[in-house]
Amino acid sequence: MINSPRNLAAYRKLVDVVCSRRALAFVGAGVTRPLGYPSWAGLIQRLAEEARLLHGEQIPFNGQTVPLAEVLRNRDHLVQAQVLKDALGDAYFPVMTNLFGPRMERSASITNLIRMPFRHLLTSNYDSALEDHHGPEARPDVICLHQPALGYFTTSFHDDNYDRRIVHVHGRYDEPQRIVLTERDYVEYRSPSSTLFWSNISTTGHLVFFGFSFDDVDLLHGLRDARNILQADVRHYVVTELDDSSREEECAMTMQVKYGIEPVFFLRVGNDFRGYNTLIGRLRTDVCVRDTVYPTLAGTGGEHIHMQEIAPALALEETEPAAVLEGVERLRVITRENIRRRRTGDLE
């Protein structure tokens, strides 16, 4: 994590928001890419390969043919996806199912994320990695934006008695006809129920973004509307990379002013994203410790202590659950003993 005063202050606020048990995690493609799922650019390349197998270097478009290389030179991913989807026809759907179907691999960073006390998990991904990392017994119910259950979620996601849901905002691999990927898909996606959904979670929820590239124009449009409604209120957070620490203030200012988002940056060196794994492991540890120890301290007049000040050794790059729980238990015992000694006058 970038250890600047602004970034550390943003991180402390992020720990507080996650510990509130009212935040919603928003998971983008960067989170599940280590499992082998493609990025935006990787997906376009795979669709282009399938189109080449079907049509060669000239693919059908608008009643004529265009060079596939010309499609790949287009800088608008939504337009590229639309042309390639049309060229593939019915073959497009099994391709998407195969690309985003379940994987056997598991990721420590995803495990760390889902074990934090987020009320619900939202994702723009088509894969089932979030569900699969919960395990069969703890697997939450899944909602897609085209399903009737979305209406109840929109009005009830704050309710303490409403169990965790995983919401796929762009569809899932097992319903490829409903996947939102192309320009035309996005137009059809703007239904009244989805518009109300984005409005409610943007203005009344606290979103924490992970692995999100800020290329989703529709989603960002909702956040900008919420930012204008709430004026100076920064409601949301993002864990994101920065390849040049000197640009921190500039990038943070842009996210705060345009979207009402407070960024917590980790340093990326080239294609090395290990800083993300380290930060997620640290966040889970600090949330776990704070969630266990701080309520006890608060009930006895204890001061608010930020966890990176008392448990830096627990912030492991790939934090194992057993190590976290052992550290939490050790801190719990120490805290209870100190509280007992303070009450009896034995603590100097």
Buried (B, 14 or more C-beta within 10 A) or exposed (E): BBEBEBBBEBBBBBBBBBBEEBBBBBBBBBBBBBBEBBEBEEBBEBBBEBBBEEBEEBBBBEEEBBEBEEBEEEEEBBEBBBBBBBBBEEEBBEBBBEBBEEBEEEBBBBBBBBBBBBBBBBBBBBBBBBBBBBEEEEBBEBBBBBBEBBEEBBEEBBEEEBEBBBBBBBBBBBBBEBBBBBBBBBEEBEEEEBEBBBBBBBBEBBBBBBBBBBEBEBBBEBBBBBBEEBEEEBBBBBBBBBEEEEEBEEBBEBBBEBBBBBBBBBBBEEEEBBBBBBBBBBBBBBBBBBBBBBEBBEEEEBEEBBBBEBBEEBBBBBBEEEBBEEBBEEBBEEBEEBBEEBEEEEEE
